[in-house]
């Protein structure tokens, strides 16, 4: 199984678990942004100048701020629904509270860390052997 396929599967799983709607453009943009940060962690410190432009180029979007807006809407929806509290369970500690609001950069960074530090291996779905089923 290629590392890229594994990364895509874990990132998509994490975002879906948090309630991201997969039929929205923001899901695709957010997924790709997370994968950029996984491959180049320093890119997290230059979201507007680096990450959003790369995502926009990849998806042939004329304005990188459209990418930012779509990602911001996804993060806002997750925060408003309270689903971001699932991050506490995903990481195994209580960092977030009900009225917290997280930035796009913090959210992208956390999902990247979920993958790079292999927190997904603590998930029941991973333990069941189904997470990477069909990728061999």
C-alpha positions as CSV (number, residue, x, y, z in Angstrom):
1,X,0.0,0.0,0.0
2,X,1.4,3.4,-0.9
3,X,2.0,6.0,1.7
4,X,-0.1,8.5,-0.2
5,X,-3.2,6.2,-0.3
6,X,-2.8,5.5,3.4
7,X,-2.5,9.2,4.1
8,X,-5.6,10.0,2.0
9,X,-7.6,7.3,3.8
10,X,-6.7,8.5,7.3
11,X,-7.2,12.2,6.5
12,X,-10.6,11.5,5.0
13,X,-11.6,9.2,7.8
14,X,-10.6,11.8,10.5
15,X,-12.5,14.6,8.7
16,X,-15.6,12.4,8.2
17,X,-15.5,11.4,11.9
18,X,-15.6,15.1,12.8
19,X,-18.7,15.6,10.7
20,X,-17.2,17.2,7.6
21,X,-19.6,16.8,4.7
22,X,-17.8,15.0,1.9
23,X,-20.0,16.5,-0.8
24,X,-18.7,20.0,-0.2
25,X,-15.7,21.6,-1.9
26,X,-14.3,22.6,1.4
27,X,-13.8,18.9,2.2
28,X,-11.6,18.4,-0.8
29,X,-9.7,21.6,-0.2
30,X,-9.3,20.8,3.5
31,X,-8.1,17.3,2.8
32,X,-5.5,18.5,0.3
33,X,-4.4,21.3,2.7
34,X,-3.8,18.7,5.5
35,X,-1.8,16.5,3.1
36,X,0.4,19.4,2.1
37,X,1.1,20.1,5.8
38,X,1.8,16.4,6.5
39,X,4.4,16.4,3.7
40,X,5.8,19.8,4.7
41,X,5.0,20.8,8.3
42,X,6.6,24.2,8.0
43,X,3.9,25.1,5.4
44,X,1.5,25.4,8.3
45,X,3.1,28.7,9.2
46,X,2.3,30.1,5.8
47,X,-1.2,29.1,5.1
48,X,-2.3,32.1,3.0
49,X,1.0,32.5,1.1
50,X,1.7,28.9,0.5
51,X,-0.9,26.2,1.3
52,X,-4.0,28.0,0.0
53,X,-2.3,28.9,-3.3
54,X,-1.1,25.3,-3.8
55,X,-4.6,24.0,-3.1
56,X,-6.1,26.6,-5.5
57,X,-3.7,25.6,-8.2
58,X,-4.4,21.9,-7.7
59,X,-8.2,22.4,-8.0
60,X,-7.9,25.1,-10.7
61,X,-9.5,27.8,-8.5
62,X,-8.6,31.3,-9.5
63,X,-8.5,32.9,-6.1
64,X,-6.8,31.3,-3.1
65,X,-9.1,33.2,-0.8
66,X,-12.0,31.1,-2.1
67,X,-10.1,28.1,-0.8
68,X,-9.6,29.8,2.5
69,X,-13.3,30.7,2.7
70,X,-14.4,27.1,2.0
71,X,-12.0,25.6,4.6
72,X,-13.1,28.3,7.1
73,X,-16.7,27.3,6.5
74,X,-15.9,23.7,7.2
75,X,-14.1,24.4,10.4
76,X,-16.9,26.8,11.5
77,X,-19.5,24.1,10.8
78,X,-17.5,21.6,12.9
79,X,-17.2,24.1,15.8
80,X,-20.8,25.1,15.7
81,X,-22.0,21.5,15.8
82,X,-19.7,20.7,18.7
83,X,-18.2,17.8,16.7
84,X,-14.7,19.3,17.2
85,X,-14.9,18.0,20.8
86,X,-14.4,14.6,19.1
87,X,-10.8,15.7,18.8
88,X,-10.4,15.2,22.5
89,X,-11.3,11.5,22.1
90,X,-9.2,11.2,18.9
91,X,-6.1,12.5,20.8
92,X,-6.9,10.9,24.2
93,X,-7.0,14.1,26.3
94,X,-9.3,17.0,27.0
95,X,-7.9,20.0,25.3
96,X,-11.0,21.6,23.8
97,X,-14.1,22.8,25.7
98,X,-17.6,23.3,24.3
99,X,-17.4,27.1,23.5
100,X,-13.9,26.9,22.1
101,X,-13.3,28.1,18.5
102,X,-10.3,26.9,16.6
103,X,-8.5,28.5,13.7
104,X,-8.1,26.9,10.2
105,X,-4.4,26.5,10.9
106,X,-4.9,24.8,14.3
107,X,-7.4,22.5,12.8
108,X,-5.3,21.6,9.8
109,X,-2.3,21.1,12.1
110,X,-4.2,18.8,14.4
111,X,-5.4,16.5,11.6
112,X,-1.8,16.4,10.3
113,X,-0.6,15.4,13.7
114,X,-3.3,12.8,14.0
115,X,-1.7,11.2,11.0
116,X,2.0,11.7,11.6
117,X,1.9,10.6,15.2
118,X,-0.3,7.7,14.3
119,X,-3.1,8.5,16.7
120,X,-5.5,6.8,14.3
121,X,-4.0,3.5,15.5
122,X,-5.9,3.9,18.7
123,X,-9.3,4.0,16.8
124,X,-11.6,1.0,16.9
125,X,-12.0,1.3,13.1
126,X,-8.3,0.9,12.6
127,X,-8.1,-1.9,15.1
128,X,-10.9,-3.8,13.3
129,X,-8.6,-3.9,10.2
130,X,-11.1,-2.1,8.0
131,X,-9.4,1.3,7.7
132,X,-7.1,0.2,4.9
133,X,-9.2,-2.6,3.5
134,X,-9.0,-2.6,-0.3
135,X,-5.8,-0.6,-0.5
136,X,-3.4,-3.5,-0.7
